[in-house]
Amino acid sequence: MKKIKLLQIAHARSGDKGNSANIGLIARKPEYYKILVEKVTPEVVKKHFEGICLGPVERWELPNLYALNFLLHDALAGGGTVSLRNDAQGKTLAYALLRLEIEVPDDFEVDPV
């Protein structure tokens, strides 16, 4: 097994939904979607955002788009209009998720980013 960053197989966008952050994770290629579904679980995302996401993490699968959508509850310190955080709308959380490392088989090939 080897470790890769999600950045190598996916791209992402994020934003706010009140006090919750929404992150869309999209496979760069259709064949990468299966590994995203298998490896990027709500539990993994919750652990990755430990200290930021104080509530549960929900995940929706969008196989027709080769994408996953995550909702991180209680992750924005009150949300855009009341939060004192630099990123009150959670726009940088997509990039933070792309830094997550996952294990894949040694023969799993990724294109250079």
C-alpha positions in Angstrom: 0.0 0.0 0.0 1.0 3.6 -0.6 -0.3 7.0 0.5 -1.6 9.6 -1.9 -3.2 13.0 -1.3 -6.8 13.4 -2.4 -5.5 16.3 -4.5 -4.0 13.7 -6.9 -7.4 12.1 -7.7 -10.0 14.7 -6.9 -10.9 18.4 -6.9 -13.3 20.1 -4.5 -15.4 23.1 -3.7 -16.8 24.3 -0.4 -18.9 26.9 1.2 -21.3 27.6 4.0 -24.8 26.5 4.9 -25.4 28.6 8.0 -23.1 27.2 10.7 -22.4 24.1 8.6 -19.8 23.7 5.9 -20.6 22.0 2.6 -17.7 20.3 0.7 -18.1 18.7 -2.8 -15.4 16.2 -3.7 -15.3 15.3 -7.4 -13.2 12.5 -8.9 -10.7 13.7 -11.6 -11.5 10.5 -13.5 -14.5 8.1 -13.3 -12.2 5.3 -12.2 -11.1 7.3 -9.2 -14.7 7.5 -7.8 -14.7 4.0 -6.3 -11.7 4.7 -4.2 -13.2 8.0 -3.0 -16.4 6.2 -1.9 -14.3 3.5 -0.1 -11.7 5.7 1.6 -13.4 9.1 2.2 -16.0 8.2 4.8 -17.8 10.6 7.1 -15.7 9.2 10.0 -12.4 9.9 8.1 -13.6 13.5 7.2 -14.7 14.1 10.9 -11.2 13.0 12.1 -9.5 15.1 9.5 -11.4 18.2 10.7 -11.0 17.5 14.4 -11.2 20.7 16.3 -12.9 22.5 13.4 -16.0 20.3 12.9 -17.7 20.0 16.3 -20.9 18.3 15.0 -21.5 15.2 12.9 -20.5 14.8 9.3 -23.0 13.6 6.7 -22.1 12.2 3.2 -24.1 11.9 0.0 -22.9 9.9 -3.0 -23.5 11.3 -6.4 -22.4 8.5 -8.8 -23.7 10.2 -11.9 -21.2 13.0 -11.2 -18.5 10.8 -9.7 -18.7 13.0 -6.6 -19.3 13.0 -2.9 -21.0 15.8 -0.9 -20.2 16.3 2.7 -22.0 18.4 5.3 -19.9 19.3 8.3 -22.3 20.4 11.1 -21.2 23.1 13.6 -18.0 23.8 11.7 -18.1 27.6 11.2 -18.3 29.1 14.7 -21.8 30.4 14.1 -21.6 31.1 10.4 -20.7 33.9 8.1 -22.6 36.8 9.7 -21.5 36.1 13.3 -18.2 34.2 13.1 -14.9 35.9 13.9 -12.9 33.3 11.9 -10.9 34.4 9.0 -12.8 31.9 6.8 -16.3 32.3 8.2 -17.9 30.8 5.0 -15.7 27.7 4.9 -14.2 28.4 1.5 -10.8 27.0 2.3 -12.1 23.7 3.7 -12.2 22.1 0.2 -8.4 22.7 0.0 -7.9 21.3 3.5 -9.8 18.2 2.5 -7.6 17.7 -0.6 -4.6 17.5 1.7 -6.0 14.3 3.3 -3.8 11.3 2.6 -5.4 7.9 1.9 -3.9 4.5 1.4 -4.2 2.9 -2.1 -2.7 -0.3 -3.5 0.8 0.0 -4.8 -0.3 -0.5 -8.4 -2.9 2.3 -8.2 -1.8 4.8 -10.8 -2.6 8.5 -10.7 -1.8 11.1 -13.3 0.5 13.9 -12.3 -1.3 17.0 -11.1 
